Every structure is written in structure tokens, then in C-alpha cells.
Amino acid sequence: EAIGVWVNHFNYHRPHTACGDQPPASRTPARVNNVTPSYT
């Protein structure tokens, strides 16, 4: 669960200078939430 929380923060909330200080998800046309790999 902690990885999922971190991935969500990293992709949707944390600004990235390479994206013009926007989160990476702002560059996608829609929210994509099915790319977290399974670590079981």
C-alpha cells in the first residue's frame, strides 16, 4: 500500500521541473491508475 501512495503522490502532486513544475500526470489526457506493478 505504501508504494501505491508514493506513486500517486509522485505522479499527481509532486512538481517536476522537466514538466514545467507540473506533476507528470498533467501531461496525460486522463488519469491512468493501472500501471502500478505487483510486488507480491
MARDRENFI-761030 format. One line per field, with one value per residue (C-alpha): chain; residue in three letters; residue number from 0; y, x, z. Coordinates in nm, 4 decimals, always signed. Layout:
N
ch c(A;...)
aa c(ALA;...)
i c(NUM;...)
c2 c(Y;...)
c1 c(X;...)
c3 c(Z;...)
end
This chain:
40
ch c(A;A;A;A;A;A;A;A;A;A;A;A;A;A;A;A;A;A;A;A;A;A;A;A;A;A;A;A;A;A;A;A;A;A;A;A;A;A;A;A)
aa c(GLU;ALA;ILE;GLY;VAL;TRP;VAL;ASN;HIS;PHE;ASN;TYR;HIS;ARG;PRO;HIS;THR;ALA;CYS;GLY;ASP;GLN;PRO;PRO;ALA;SER;ARG;THR;PRO;ALA;ARG;VAL;ASN;ASN;VAL;THR;PRO;SER;TYR;THR)
i c(0;1;2;3;4;5;6;7;8;9;10;11;12;13;14;15;16;17;18;19;20;21;22;23;24;25;26;27;28;29;30;31;32;33;34;35;36;37;38;39)
c2 c(+0.0000;+0.2417;+0.2104;+0.2966;+0.6079;+0.7156;+0.6562;+0.8582;+1.1478;+1.1319;+1.1279;+1.3551;+1.6017;+1.6430;+1.9122;+1.8169;+2.0779;+1.8760;+1.9162;+2.2914;+2.2470;+2.0393;+1.6786;+1.4161;+1.3148;+1.6612;+1.5609;+1.2680;+1.3156;+1.1210;+0.9736;+0.6421;+0.4316;+0.0776;+0.0856;+0.0036;-0.3292;-0.6110;-0.6639;-0.9799)
c1 c(+0.0000;+0.2847;+0.4162;+0.0747;+0.0542;+0.4035;+0.3344;+0.0132;+0.1943;+0.4872;+0.2695;-0.0194;+0.1079;+0.4873;+0.6044;+0.8742;+1.0951;+1.1045;+0.7255;+0.7272;+0.6825;+0.3701;+0.3202;+0.3864;+0.0195;-0.0717;+0.0845;-0.1523;-0.5014;-0.6711;-0.5857;-0.4100;-0.4051;-0.3450;+0.0320;+0.1477;+0.3324;+0.2601;+0.5279;+0.3850)
c3 c(+0.0000;+0.0764;-0.2794;-0.4199;-0.2005;-0.3067;-0.6776;-0.6558;-0.4870;-0.7298;-1.0420;-0.9427;-0.6807;-0.6855;-0.9296;-1.1802;-1.3438;-1.6674;-1.6878;-1.6268;-1.2491;-1.3084;-1.1984;-1.4682;-1.4760;-1.6010;-1.9324;-1.9852;-2.1306;-1.8498;-1.5116;-1.5571;-1.2427;-1.3635;-1.4040;-1.0505;-1.0664;-0.8253;-0.5601;-0.4070)
end
